Amino acid sequence: MGRIFSEEGYFDFLYDLAFVDDDYVEIAKVLHDTTFEWVLRMDENRMYDGIEIRKYYLSDEHGYLPKDIDVNDYIFPKYPSVFEVLVGFSNRMRRDLSCEMEIFELIEMFLKNTKIFLGNWEVAKNKEKILNSIKKWENGAISIFGLPKGDFEGLDLWSQASLWLYEG
């Protein structure tokens, strides 16, 4: 028996975790419409962070614990969106790396470091520029943590997060 799933409700759930106001809806839509593609093998694990956040949505919606939920029972895309991965990865950083920043603070930092949002709404509303920044990040040309190029080359996101948190 399937549970009720709402694409709009799910997007709102992610958005509420990632942002404190409604100014970023257009950016969030592009991030959510873009499938996460990893280059480094270990970054496949970040895909699972995006899938895990789906469990939190379903448990929040229906009162089930995440371990009791099989996301395959729902109509989610096979691969998570960039938005799901950023929210899920931020959640994992807080939980497993004891990062003290809130999810929305991490997302804001990621958007600044990838130049998706630097305070200029004209750039932020340009879908092509957002997609270009996402590709640069996924291909290892820029760090979502703002690390200098030599410090993160060849490092998966988990290693970058550890370097940023414990050595930065």
RAJODA-V802871 format. One record per backbone hydrogen bond with DSSP energy under -0.5 kcal/mol. CO is the residue of the C=O (numbers start at 1). NH is the residue of the N-H. Records with the same first field share a line. If there is no record, write none. Layout:
CO: NH / NH
This chain:
6: 10
7: 11
8: 12
9: 13
10: 14
11: 15
12: 16
13: 17
14: 18
15: 19
21: 24
22: 25
24: 28
25: 29
26: 30
27: 31
28: 32
29: 33
30: 34
31: 34 / 82 / 83
33: 35
34: 82
40: 43
41: 44
42: 45
43: 46 / 47
44: 47 / 48
45: 49
46: 50
47: 51
48: 52
49: 53
50: 54
51: 54 / 55
52: 55 / 56
53: 57
54: 58
55: 59
56: 60
57: 61
58: 62
59: 63
65: 68
66: 69
69: 71
70: 73
71: 74
74: 76
80: 36
81: 85
82: 86
83: 87
84: 88
85: 89
86: 90
87: 91
88: 92
89: 93
90: 94
91: 95
92: 96 / 97
93: 97 / 99
102: 106
103: 107
104: 108
105: 109
106: 110
107: 111
108: 112
109: 113
110: 114
111: 116 / 117
112: 115
119: 121
120: 124
121: 125
123: 126
125: 127
126: 130
127: 131
128: 132
129: 133
130: 134
131: 135
132: 136
133: 137
134: 138
135: 139
136: 141 / 142
137: 140
143: 146
148: 151 / 152
149: 152 / 153
152: 155
156: 160
157: 161
158: 162
159: 163
160: 164
161: 165
162: 166
163: 167 / 168
164: 168
